[in-house]
Amino acid sequence: MHKTGLHWFRTDLRVNDNEALARLSHECEQVVAVFILTPDLFAPSEFGLSRLGKKRQAFINEALDDLKKTLLPLNIELQLVYGSSVEIISSMIEENDIDAISYEHHCGVFEQDNISSLKAMFPNKTFYTGYSNYLYSIENLPFEVSNLPDTFSPFRKAVEKYTSINSPSTLTVKQCETFLCKVKSEVKMSNYYQLEADIEPAKYSGGENEAHRRINDYFYKTNGIASYKETRNGLDGWNFSSRLSAYLSLGCISPRQVCQYLYSYEKNVVKNESTYWLFFELLWREFFQWQMTKHEALMFVKWGLRESKLNIPSVCHHNSALFDKWCKGETDFKIVNACMKQLNATGFMSNRGRQLVASCFINELGLDWRYGAAYFEHHLIDFDVASNYGNWQYLAGVGSDPRGLRQFNLAKQTQIYDPEESFINKWL
């Protein structure tokens, strides 16, 4: 039994089905938690954009407020701090005599490097790793991560045939002893927390409680899940899709919990192609998480996973004028412009819309896909590093798609998905 433990919240902003936090609470008398915003999130990247836009930050702030309230009865204080992750965690360990550190596995390159650095700095401390942000734990995959298939279909067939979805953890977070944590005042969040931002009112609110409210509404109040396969290519509105991606991206709900809801719905209401298709989309998300775990920094390289310049159009370069027109929704393609204006106004774009604007970006405009991915990273409320960069590589022909480059006929797509141009007229 340890005296004091520290849980590092990253993309697991929930208390239920949080393997690492639950285990830490049972192994330690006292527990403190921390969430860190780092300076690199606000600094312009090489693509001219910061990684964290105001709409996503507002959603994060709401999730953090909800998390703080949920942790309070458990006597676990959530510290919100700003600065270098490794420096802050190491300082908290030393100043508070921390015995054990817990965290949920994150596939991001920097996130994995940070954990490796902390383990090297504190070899005598205990580290607990959880995998509840995944459908499958690493030991249950039917292959080593190094041998993970690089295309989706073999991955899907293997996990569906040989592996079962992990159930949500039955180990709950227990109430701990009260602990007053020492944190340097200069790193506590001030103006970096609670930034004002406009998001869709009374709908996209962050937090664990909101995530479960949303899934109950979509499954049982509207029965939207029963027709998901037919409606999922919609462009606008609220119930044509599950809208769970933002909650999954921050870990306000785990994919295992979503599956638990899904299995219950299939058992008690209906099981059909639509309910399977939601699971199918969760598998795509899972595939990209493990792809990034395997390939690490190659997920950000222009030539992608194949590392071959033959797999990307030679015209894909950066043109600041064309890029600016795409960002503002001022291209020659109305459907693309409508989708971009929707994104800029709300922080949301449908799955179909994302494919169309990315195809235009790469094929019609001939631009470097990494700039489009960076723009999505800044603006999307539901940004997930693996899904975002994995999907952009897929469409650019340098990622996991065995067919190579994909191009959509924008006129045909408009006729199929917005024949009356109601979506276009709304946003233009």
C-alpha positions as CSV (number, residue, x, y, z in Angstrom):
1,M,0.0,0.0,0.0
2,H,1.4,3.4,-1.0
3,K,0.9,6.6,0.9
4,T,0.3,9.1,-1.9
5,G,-0.6,8.7,-5.6
6,L,-0.8,11.0,-8.5
7,H,-3.1,10.5,-11.5
8,W,-2.3,12.3,-14.7
9,F,-5.5,13.1,-16.7
10,R,-5.0,13.6,-20.4
11,T,-7.7,12.1,-22.7
12,D,-9.5,10.2,-19.9
13,L,-11.6,12.9,-18.4
14,R,-14.0,10.6,-16.5
15,V,-14.2,8.6,-13.2
16,N,-16.1,5.6,-14.4
17,D,-14.2,2.9,-16.4
18,N,-10.9,4.6,-15.7
19,E,-8.6,1.6,-15.1
20,A,-5.5,3.5,-14.0
21,L,-7.3,5.9,-11.6
22,A,-9.3,3.2,-10.0
23,R,-6.3,1.0,-9.4
24,L,-4.3,3.9,-8.0
25,S,-7.1,4.8,-5.6
26,H,-7.1,1.2,-4.2
27,E,-3.3,1.2,-3.9
28,C,-2.9,4.6,-2.2
29,E,-4.2,6.2,0.9
30,Q,-4.3,9.7,-0.7
31,V,-4.7,10.6,-4.3
32,V,-4.2,13.9,-6.2
33,A,-5.0,14.4,-9.9
34,V,-3.6,16.8,-12.4
35,F,-4.5,18.1,-15.9
36,I,-1.8,20.1,-17.8
37,L,-2.2,22.6,-20.6
38,T,1.2,22.9,-22.3
39,P,2.6,26.1,-24.0
40,D,3.0,24.3,-27.4
41,L,-0.8,24.0,-27.6
42,F,-1.0,27.8,-28.0
43,A,2.1,28.5,-30.1
44,P,1.8,28.5,-33.9
45,S,3.1,25.3,-35.4
46,E,5.2,25.1,-38.6
47,F,1.8,25.2,-40.4
48,G,0.9,28.6,-39.0
49,L,-1.8,27.4,-36.6
50,S,-1.9,26.7,-32.9
51,R,-3.0,23.1,-32.0
52,L,-5.8,24.2,-29.6
53,G,-8.6,26.5,-30.8
54,K,-11.0,28.3,-28.6
55,K,-14.0,26.0,-29.3
56,R,-12.2,22.9,-28.4
57,Q,-10.8,24.5,-25.3
58,A,-14.2,25.6,-24.2
59,F,-15.4,22.0,-24.5
60,I,-12.3,20.9,-22.5
61,N,-13.1,23.5,-19.8
62,E,-16.6,22.1,-19.4
63,A,-15.3,18.6,-19.2
64,L,-12.8,19.6,-16.5
65,D,-15.5,21.4,-14.5
66,D,-17.6,18.3,-14.6
67,L,-14.6,16.1,-13.6
68,K,-13.7,18.3,-10.6
69,K,-17.2,18.0,-9.2
70,T,-17.2,14.3,-9.7
71,L,-13.9,13.9,-7.9
72,L,-14.8,16.1,-5.0
73,P,-16.8,13.5,-3.0
74,L,-13.9,11.1,-3.5
75,N,-11.5,13.5,-1.8
76,I,-9.4,13.7,-5.0
77,E,-8.5,17.3,-5.9
78,L,-8.0,18.1,-9.6
79,Q,-5.1,20.5,-10.1
80,L,-5.3,22.5,-13.3
81,V,-1.8,23.7,-14.3
82,Y,0.0,25.3,-17.3
83,G,3.6,24.5,-18.3
84,S,5.9,21.7,-19.3
85,S,4.3,18.3,-18.6
86,V,7.5,16.5,-17.4
87,E,8.7,19.5,-15.3
88,I,5.3,19.9,-13.6
89,I,4.8,16.1,-12.9
90,S,8.4,15.7,-11.6
91,S,8.0,18.8,-9.4
92,M,4.7,17.5,-8.0
93,I,6.3,14.1,-7.3
94,E,9.2,15.6,-5.4
95,E,7.3,18.2,-3.4
96,N,4.5,15.9,-2.4
97,D,6.5,12.7,-1.8
98,I,4.4,10.9,-4.4
99,D,4.8,7.1,-4.4
100,A,2.9,6.0,-7.4
101,I,1.8,7.6,-10.7
102,S,-1.1,6.4,-12.9
103,Y,-2.2,7.3,-16.4
104,E,-4.3,6.0,-19.3
105,H,-2.2,5.0,-22.3
106,H,-2.1,7.7,-25.0
107,C,-0.9,6.8,-28.5
108,G,0.6,10.3,-29.1
109,V,4.3,10.6,-29.8
110,F,4.9,13.4,-27.3
111,E,2.7,11.7,-24.7
112,Q,4.6,8.5,-24.8
113,D,7.9,10.3,-24.7
114,N,6.8,12.1,-21.6
115,I,6.0,8.9,-19.8
116,S,9.3,7.4,-20.8
117,S,11.1,10.5,-19.5
118,L,9.3,10.3,-16.1
119,K,10.0,6.6,-15.7
120,A,13.7,7.2,-16.4
121,M,13.8,10.1,-13.9
122,F,11.9,8.1,-11.2
123,P,13.0,4.5,-11.5
124,N,11.9,3.7,-7.9
125,K,8.4,5.0,-8.3
126,T,5.4,2.8,-9.2
127,F,3.7,3.5,-12.5
128,Y,0.2,2.2,-13.4
129,T,-0.9,2.1,-17.0
130,G,-4.6,1.7,-18.0
131,Y,-6.0,0.8,-21.4
132,S,-9.7,1.7,-20.9
133,N,-9.5,4.3,-23.7
134,Y,-9.3,1.3,-26.1
135,L,-11.7,-1.5,-27.0
136,Y,-8.9,-3.9,-26.6
137,S,-6.0,-4.0,-24.2
138,I,-2.6,-4.5,-25.6
139,E,-2.2,-8.0,-24.3
140,N,-5.6,-9.0,-25.9
141,L,-4.7,-8.0,-29.4
142,P,-4.4,-11.1,-31.7
143,F,-1.0,-9.8,-32.9
144,E,2.0,-7.8,-31.6
145,V,1.7,-4.1,-32.1
146,S,4.8,-4.2,-34.3
147,N,2.9,-6.7,-36.6
148,L,-0.3,-4.8,-36.6
149,P,-1.9,-4.9,-40.1
150,D,-1.4,-1.6,-42.0
151,T,-4.8,-1.7,-43.6
152,F,-8.2,-1.7,-41.9
153,S,-9.9,-4.9,-43.2
154,P,-7.3,-7.4,-42.0
155,F,-7.3,-5.6,-38.6
156,R,-11.1,-5.7,-38.4
157,K,-11.4,-9.4,-39.4
158,A,-8.7,-10.5,-37.0
159,V,-10.0,-8.7,-33.9
160,E,-13.6,-9.7,-34.6
161,K,-12.6,-13.3,-35.1
162,Y,-10.1,-13.8,-32.3
163,T,-10.6,-11.1,-29.7
164,S,-13.5,-10.0,-27.4
165,I,-14.1,-6.4,-26.5
166,N,-12.9,-5.7,-23.0
167,S,-15.8,-4.9,-20.7
168,P,-15.8,-1.7,-18.7
169,S,-13.8,-2.0,-15.5
170,T,-15.6,-3.3,-12.5
171,L,-13.0,-1.7,-10.2
172,T,-14.5,1.7,-9.1
173,V,-12.6,4.7,-7.8
174,K,-12.7,4.5,-4.0
175,Q,-12.9,7.4,-1.6
176,C,-9.4,8.5,-0.4
177,E,-8.1,10.4,2.5
178,T,-8.0,14.2,2.2
179,F,-4.7,15.5,0.9
180,L,-3.5,19.0,0.4
181,C,-1.3,19.0,-2.6
182,K,1.6,21.5,-3.1
183,V,1.7,23.1,-6.6
184,K,3.8,26.1,-7.5
185,S,1.5,29.1,-7.9
186,E,3.2,30.2,-11.2
187,V,2.0,27.1,-13.0
188,K,-1.6,27.2,-12.0
189,M,-4.0,28.0,-14.8
190,S,-5.2,31.5,-15.0
191,N,-6.0,33.1,-18.3
192,Y,-5.4,29.7,-20.0
193,Y,-8.5,28.3,-18.4
194,Q,-12.1,29.3,-19.0
195,L,-11.5,31.1,-22.3
196,E,-14.7,32.5,-23.9
197,A,-15.9,30.6,-27.0
198,D,-19.1,30.2,-29.0
199,I,-20.2,26.6,-29.5
200,E,-23.6,25.1,-30.3
201,P,-25.7,26.2,-27.3
202,A,-27.3,23.6,-24.9
203,K,-26.0,20.7,-27.1
204,Y,-22.2,20.2,-27.2
205,S,-21.4,20.5,-23.6
206,G,-18.3,18.7,-22.3
207,G,-18.1,16.3,-19.4
208,E,-18.8,12.7,-18.4
209,N,-22.4,13.3,-17.4
210,E,-23.1,15.0,-20.7
211,A,-21.6,12.1,-22.6
212,H,-23.9,9.6,-21.0
213,R,-26.9,12.0,-21.4
214,R,-26.1,12.2,-25.1
215,I,-25.8,8.5,-25.6
216,N,-29.1,7.9,-23.8
217,D,-30.8,10.6,-25.9
218,Y,-29.5,9.1,-29.2
219,F,-30.2,5.5,-28.3
220,Y,-33.5,5.7,-26.5
221,K,-35.1,9.2,-26.8
222,T,-34.7,9.5,-30.5
223,N,-33.9,5.9,-31.5
224,G,-31.4,7.4,-33.9
225,I,-29.0,4.4,-33.6
226,A,-31.6,2.2,-35.2
227,S,-31.2,4.1,-38.5
228,Y,-27.6,5.2,-38.2
229,K,-26.4,3.5,-41.4
230,E,-29.0,5.3,-43.4
231,T,-28.5,8.8,-41.9
232,R,-24.8,8.8,-41.1
233,N,-23.9,10.6,-44.3
234,G,-25.9,13.7,-43.4
235,L,-24.3,17.1,-43.5
236,D,-26.1,19.1,-40.8
237,G,-28.4,18.7,-37.9
238,W,-28.0,16.9,-34.6
239,N,-29.3,13.4,-34.7
240,F,-28.1,12.1,-38.1
241,S,-25.1,10.8,-36.3
242,S,-24.2,9.8,-32.7
243,R,-22.2,13.0,-32.0
244,L,-20.1,10.9,-29.6
245,S,-16.7,11.6,-31.2
246,A,-16.1,14.7,-29.1
247,Y,-16.7,12.8,-25.8
248,L,-14.6,9.9,-27.0
249,S,-11.7,12.3,-28.0
250,L,-11.5,13.6,-24.4
251,G,-12.4,10.3,-22.8
252,C,-15.6,11.7,-21.2
253,I,-16.9,8.2,-22.1
254,S,-14.8,5.1,-23.0
255,P,-15.4,3.1,-26.2
256,R,-16.0,0.1,-24.0
257,Q,-18.9,2.0,-22.3
258,V,-20.3,2.9,-25.7
259,C,-20.2,-0.8,-26.6
260,Q,-21.9,-1.7,-23.4
261,Y,-24.8,0.7,-24.3
262,L,-24.8,-0.7,-27.8
263,Y,-25.1,-4.4,-26.7
264,S,-27.8,-3.5,-24.2
265,Y,-29.8,-1.7,-27.0
266,E,-29.3,-4.7,-29.4
267,K,-30.6,-7.1,-26.7
268,N,-33.5,-5.0,-25.5
269,V,-34.6,-3.0,-28.6
270,V,-33.2,-4.0,-32.0
271,K,-30.1,-5.4,-33.5
272,N,-29.6,-4.5,-37.2
273,E,-27.1,-3.2,-39.7
274,S,-27.2,0.3,-38.2
275,T,-26.2,-0.8,-34.7
276,Y,-23.4,-2.9,-36.2
277,W,-22.3,0.1,-38.2
278,L,-21.7,2.2,-35.1
279,F,-19.5,-0.6,-33.8
280,F,-17.8,-0.6,-37.2
281,E,-16.9,3.1,-36.8
282,L,-15.5,2.4,-33.3
283,L,-13.3,-0.2,-34.9
284,W,-12.0,2.4,-37.3
285,R,-11.2,4.6,-34.4
286,E,-9.4,1.7,-32.6
287,F,-7.4,0.9,-35.8
288,F,-6.0,4.4,-36.0
289,Q,-5.1,4.4,-32.3
290,W,-3.0,1.3,-32.7
291,Q,-1.6,2.6,-36.0
292,M,-0.2,5.6,-34.2
293,T,1.1,3.5,-31.4
294,K,3.0,1.4,-34.0
295,H,4.2,4.0,-36.4
296,E,4.6,7.0,-34.1
297,A,6.0,10.0,-35.9
298,L,5.4,8.6,-39.4
299,M,1.8,9.6,-38.9
300,F,2.9,13.2,-39.3
301,V,5.3,12.8,-42.2
302,K,4.3,14.1,-45.6
303,W,5.1,10.9,-47.4
304,G,3.3,8.9,-44.7
305,L,3.5,5.3,-43.6
306,R,4.8,4.1,-46.9
307,E,7.6,6.6,-46.9
308,S,7.4,6.7,-50.7
309,K,7.1,9.9,-52.7
310,L,5.4,7.9,-55.5
311,N,2.3,7.6,-53.4
312,I,1.4,11.2,-53.2
313,P,0.7,13.6,-56.1
314,S,3.8,15.6,-57.1
315,V,1.6,18.8,-57.1
316,C,0.9,18.6,-53.4
317,H,2.7,21.6,-52.1
318,H,1.8,24.6,-50.0
319,N,0.2,27.6,-51.6
320,S,-0.8,30.2,-49.0
321,A,-3.4,31.9,-51.2
322,L,-5.2,28.7,-52.1
323,F,-5.0,27.5,-48.5
324,D,-6.5,30.7,-47.2
325,K,-9.4,30.3,-49.7
326,W,-10.0,26.8,-48.5
327,C,-10.0,27.8,-44.9
328,K,-12.5,30.6,-45.4
329,G,-14.8,28.6,-47.6
330,E,-14.0,30.6,-50.8
331,T,-13.1,27.9,-53.2
332,D,-14.8,27.2,-56.6
333,F,-16.9,24.4,-54.9
334,K,-20.0,25.3,-53.0
335,I,-20.3,22.1,-51.0
336,V,-16.7,22.5,-49.8
337,N,-17.3,26.2,-48.9
338,A,-20.5,25.3,-46.9
339,C,-18.7,22.6,-45.0
340,M,-15.8,24.9,-44.1
341,K,-18.0,27.7,-43.0
342,Q,-19.9,25.2,-40.8
343,L,-16.6,24.1,-39.3
344,N,-15.4,27.7,-38.7
345,A,-18.7,28.6,-37.0
346,T,-19.4,25.6,-34.9
347,G,-16.2,23.5,-34.5
348,F,-18.1,20.6,-36.1
349,M,-18.1,19.0,-39.6
350,S,-19.8,15.7,-40.6
351,N,-17.8,12.7,-41.6
352,R,-19.0,13.1,-45.2
353,G,-18.1,16.8,-45.2
354,R,-14.6,16.0,-43.9
355,Q,-14.0,13.6,-46.8
356,L,-15.2,16.1,-49.4
357,V,-13.2,19.0,-48.1
358,A,-10.1,16.9,-47.7
359,S,-10.4,15.4,-51.2
360,C,-10.8,19.0,-52.6
361,F,-7.8,20.1,-50.6
362,I,-5.5,17.3,-52.0
363,N,-6.9,16.8,-55.5
364,E,-8.5,19.9,-56.8
365,L,-6.2,22.4,-55.0
366,G,-3.1,20.2,-54.9
367,L,-2.1,21.2,-51.4
368,D,0.1,19.5,-48.8
369,W,-2.3,17.4,-46.7
370,R,-0.5,18.3,-43.4
371,Y,-1.8,21.9,-43.6
372,G,-5.4,20.6,-43.8
373,A,-4.8,18.2,-40.9
374,A,-3.4,21.1,-38.8
375,Y,-6.4,23.2,-39.6
376,F,-8.7,20.5,-38.5
377,E,-6.6,20.0,-35.3
378,H,-7.1,23.7,-34.4
379,H,-10.8,23.9,-35.2
380,L,-12.5,20.6,-34.5
381,I,-14.1,20.1,-31.1
382,D,-13.7,16.4,-31.5
383,F,-10.1,16.4,-32.6
384,D,-8.3,13.1,-32.0
385,V,-4.7,13.0,-33.0
386,A,-4.7,9.4,-34.4
387,S,-8.1,9.6,-36.2
388,N,-7.3,13.0,-37.7
389,Y,-3.9,12.3,-39.0
390,G,-4.8,8.7,-40.0
391,N,-7.8,9.8,-42.0
392,W,-5.9,12.6,-43.8
393,Q,-3.1,10.2,-44.7
394,Y,-5.7,7.7,-45.9
395,L,-7.3,10.3,-48.3
396,A,-3.9,11.6,-49.4
397,G,-2.9,8.1,-50.5
398,V,0.1,7.8,-48.1
399,G,-1.6,6.0,-45.2
400,S,-3.5,2.9,-44.6
401,D,-5.7,2.8,-47.7
402,P,-4.5,-0.1,-50.0
403,R,-6.2,1.6,-53.0
404,G,-4.0,4.7,-52.7
405,L,-5.2,8.2,-53.4
406,R,-9.0,8.7,-53.2
407,Q,-10.8,11.5,-55.1
408,F,-14.4,12.4,-54.8
409,N,-16.5,13.9,-57.6
410,L,-17.7,17.0,-55.8
411,A,-20.6,17.7,-58.2
412,K,-21.9,14.1,-57.9
413,Q,-21.5,14.2,-54.1
414,T,-23.5,17.4,-53.9
415,Q,-26.3,15.9,-56.0
416,I,-26.4,12.8,-53.7
417,Y,-26.1,14.4,-50.3
418,D,-27.5,17.9,-50.9
419,P,-29.7,17.7,-54.0
420,E,-31.8,20.7,-53.0
421,E,-28.8,22.6,-51.8
422,S,-30.4,23.3,-48.5
423,F,-27.2,22.8,-46.6
424,I,-25.3,25.0,-49.1
425,N,-27.9,27.7,-48.8
426,K,-27.8,27.7,-45.0
427,W,-24.1,28.1,-44.7
428,L,-23.4,30.3,-47.8
